[in-house]
Amino acid sequence: MTNRVLILGGRGRIGSSVAQDLVTHTQAEIIITGRTPESGVQKRLHLESQVQFLVLDLADVKKLEEAIASSNLVVHCAGPFHYRDANVLKICIEKGVNYIDVSDHRSFTSKALEYHEQAIAAGVTAIVNTGVFPGISNSMVRHDVEQFDAPEKIHLSYLVSGSGGAGITVMRTTFLGLQNPFEAWIDGKWQTVKPYSEREAVDFPPPYGRSGVYWFDMPETFTLPHAFPAVKTVITKFGSVPDFYNHLTWIAAHVFPKSWIKNPKGVEFLSHVSHFMTDVSDRFTGIGVAVRSEVTGQKNGKKSVYCSTLVHKNTAAATGCGTGSIGQLLLEGKLKKPGVWPVEEALPTDLFAEAMQSRGITIQQGWIEKFAEQH
């Protein structure tokens, strides 16, 4: 029997990248959804005939339930996730259907994790935060943590060129992430951090080199301390290319009246202006992504530092690889872990390495020869 995958929000840049990955690596029938009809969707997205389109609004619960019930796997790509409830996940658990998403916000992840016990009881594997960051980045951290006798500190840094090829959604996500201070795990306790603060210069692989990154609220800010309780500090920082955008974002976070950022109309205005600007700058900077995971800890009785780095020329495509690879593993039965999990607690390192290799994604890894005290 042919597997059937339902991709909610599959018409967008991220959703179509996930669909492309699943078409390439599985024989599954793919159903992508959107709120309005569209003809010629396969041609526009350069997808094969195994992809079909379904008009579906998430508010139409009855139709949503029917679509989920007739699927083997649901992939939730209908972001941004800041305002989303976990109703899709709830229905998947009720219907006994496995679930993954590309969520990237603390509030949504927290709501999803509340269904952990129900998912276990239903035998449903649900994995959240499966894109590139969070997603591939979390699995890079898991690999790095596993190199230590006693890991102590995780430092995750992300860099995106312009729009990242993800459309206006990435702009909305950025500005929504500036709304509130957030809790971060620092020196063994939760401390309040201001978004887009404490700029730090981090070394990324070519073509990026040394670039500025800032504190940014991501789900892994709180899921990684849970996954690796021995770790005393988890830092998550984000930056943009060109650097000019970092300064504009800093101004939005620290100078603009908070009412602008907290007002949906203000977020939309800033997002559209930013998207217009990246339409121009993308031609010069590209739409790539860089991820750097650095873990400090004890190895053979000494303080040591281990680092993994990844560069991909298309942020949206990298997200498709991260999410699509987990979808493939679930469909093939290689990954089965009932419950609701962030990706770093669900995906074993050997399966992660196999998935990245099959997609031609190279992750540079190794020990850094320097004293950890420099950090």
ChimeraX attribute file (.defattr): number of C-alpha atoms within 10 A of each C-alpha:
attribute: neighborCount
match mode: 1-to-1
recipient: residues
	/A:1	4
	/A:2	8
	/A:3	14
	/A:4	19
	/A:5	26
	/A:6	26
	/A:7	28
	/A:8	27
	/A:9	22
	/A:10	24
	/A:11	23
	/A:12	22
	/A:13	23
	/A:14	28
	/A:15	28
	/A:16	25
	/A:17	25
	/A:18	29
	/A:19	29
	/A:20	21
	/A:21	23
	/A:22	24
	/A:23	20
	/A:24	14
	/A:25	15
	/A:26	17
	/A:27	14
	/A:28	20
	/A:29	20
	/A:30	26
	/A:31	20
	/A:32	26
	/A:33	26
	/A:34	19
	/A:35	14
	/A:36	9
	/A:37	11
	/A:38	13
	/A:39	8
	/A:40	9
	/A:41	16
	/A:42	18
	/A:43	10
	/A:44	10
	/A:45	16
	/A:46	11
	/A:47	19
	/A:48	14
	/A:49	11
	/A:50	13
	/A:51	19
	/A:52	15
	/A:53	20
	/A:54	18
	/A:55	12
	/A:56	19
	/A:57	15
	/A:58	17
	/A:59	10
	/A:60	9
	/A:61	14
	/A:62	9
	/A:63	14
	/A:64	16
	/A:65	16
	/A:66	12
	/A:67	17
	/A:68	26
	/A:69	18
	/A:70	13
	/A:71	21
	/A:72	20
	/A:73	27
	/A:74	25
	/A:75	29
	/A:76	22
	/A:77	26
	/A:78	22
	/A:79	22
	/A:80	19
	/A:81	21
	/A:82	17
	/A:83	11
	/A:84	15
	/A:85	14
	/A:86	17
	/A:87	14
	/A:88	21
	/A:89	28
	/A:90	16
	/A:91	18
	/A:92	24
	/A:93	25
	/A:94	16
	/A:95	17
	/A:96	20
	/A:97	22
	/A:98	28
	/A:99	28
	/A:100	28
	/A:101	24
	/A:102	28
	/A:103	28
	/A:104	26
	/A:105	23
	/A:106	21
	/A:107	16
	/A:108	20
	/A:109	25
	/A:110	14
	/A:111	15
	/A:112	23
	/A:113	18
	/A:114	12
	/A:115	18
	/A:116	18
	/A:117	13
	/A:118	16
	/A:119	27
	/A:120	16
	/A:121	12
	/A:122	17
	/A:123	17
	/A:124	24
	/A:125	25
	/A:126	32
	/A:127	31
	/A:128	28
	/A:129	28
	/A:130	30
	/A:131	31
	/A:132	27
	/A:133	28
	/A:134	25
	/A:135	27
	/A:136	24
	/A:137	26
	/A:138	25
	/A:139	25
	/A:140	25
	/A:141	24
	/A:142	22
	/A:143	22
	/A:144	24
	/A:145	24
	/A:146	13
	/A:147	17
	/A:148	19
	/A:149	13
	/A:150	17
	/A:151	24
	/A:152	21
	/A:153	24
	/A:154	27
	/A:155	17
	/A:156	25
	/A:157	27
	/A:158	27
	/A:159	25
	/A:160	26
	/A:161	26
	/A:162	31
	/A:163	28
	/A:164	27
	/A:165	24
	/A:166	20
	/A:167	17
	/A:168	21
	/A:169	19
	/A:170	21
	/A:171	24
	/A:172	22
	/A:173	18
	/A:174	17
	/A:175	19
	/A:176	23
	/A:177	22
	/A:178	22
	/A:179	20
	/A:180	14
	/A:181	14
	/A:182	19
	/A:183	14
	/A:184	25
	/A:185	20
	/A:186	17
	/A:187	13
	/A:188	16
	/A:189	10
	/A:190	14
	/A:191	11
	/A:192	11
	/A:193	18
	/A:194	19
	/A:195	21
	/A:196	26
	/A:197	15
	/A:198	13
	/A:199	16
	/A:200	16
	/A:201	13
	/A:202	18
	/A:203	14
	/A:204	19
	/A:205	15
	/A:206	9
	/A:207	10
	/A:208	19
	/A:209	11
	/A:210	13
	/A:211	18
	/A:212	21
	/A:213	23
	/A:214	23
	/A:215	21
	/A:216	25
	/A:217	29
	/A:218	24
	/A:219	22
	/A:220	28
	/A:221	23
	/A:222	20
	/A:223	20
	/A:224	23
	/A:225	20
	/A:226	13
	/A:227	16
	/A:228	19
	/A:229	12
	/A:230	14
	/A:231	23
	/A:232	17
	/A:233	23
	/A:234	23
	/A:235	23
	/A:236	21
	/A:237	25
	/A:238	24
	/A:239	27
	/A:240	22
	/A:241	24
	/A:242	18
	/A:243	14
	/A:244	9
	/A:245	17
	/A:246	19
	/A:247	14
	/A:248	13
	/A:249	20
	/A:250	17
	/A:251	12
	/A:252	19
	/A:253	22
	/A:254	15
	/A:255	10
	/A:256	12
	/A:257	10
	/A:258	15
	/A:259	10
	/A:260	16
	/A:261	22
	/A:262	15
	/A:263	13
	/A:264	13
	/A:265	11
	/A:266	15
	/A:267	20
	/A:268	17
	/A:269	15
	/A:270	19
	/A:271	21
	/A:272	16
	/A:273	13
	/A:274	19
	/A:275	21
	/A:276	13
	/A:277	14
	/A:278	26
	/A:279	14
	/A:280	11
	/A:281	17
	/A:282	19
	/A:283	10
	/A:284	12
	/A:285	18
	/A:286	19
	/A:287	23
	/A:288	24
	/A:289	27
	/A:290	25
	/A:291	23
	/A:292	25
	/A:293	26
	/A:294	23
	/A:295	29
	/A:296	27
	/A:297	22
	/A:298	16
	/A:299	14
	/A:300	9
	/A:301	9
	/A:302	11
	/A:303	17
	/A:304	20
	/A:305	25
	/A:306	21
	/A:307	22
	/A:308	20
	/A:309	22
	/A:310	21
	/A:311	23
	/A:312	19
	/A:313	16
	/A:314	20
	/A:315	29
	/A:316	28
	/A:317	27
	/A:318	27
	/A:319	28
	/A:320	25
	/A:321	30
	/A:322	29
	/A:323	33
	/A:324	28
	/A:325	26
	/A:326	25
	/A:327	28
	/A:328	21
	/A:329	17
	/A:330	20
	/A:331	20
	/A:332	12
	/A:333	9
	/A:334	11
	/A:335	17
	/A:336	17
	/A:337	18
	/A:338	20
	/A:339	22
	/A:340	27
	/A:341	24
	/A:342	25
	/A:343	29
	/A:344	28
	/A:345	18
	/A:346	20
	/A:347	20
	/A:348	14
	/A:349	17
	/A:350	9
	/A:351	15
	/A:352	20
	/A:353	16
	/A:354	11
	/A:355	19
	/A:356	16
	/A:357	12
	/A:358	12
	/A:359	15
	/A:360	9
	/A:361	15
	/A:362	13
	/A:363	16
	/A:364	12
	/A:365	17
	/A:366	13
	/A:367	15
	/A:368	14
	/A:369	9
	/A:370	11
	/A:371	12
	/A:372	15
	/A:373	8
	/A:374	5
	/A:375	9
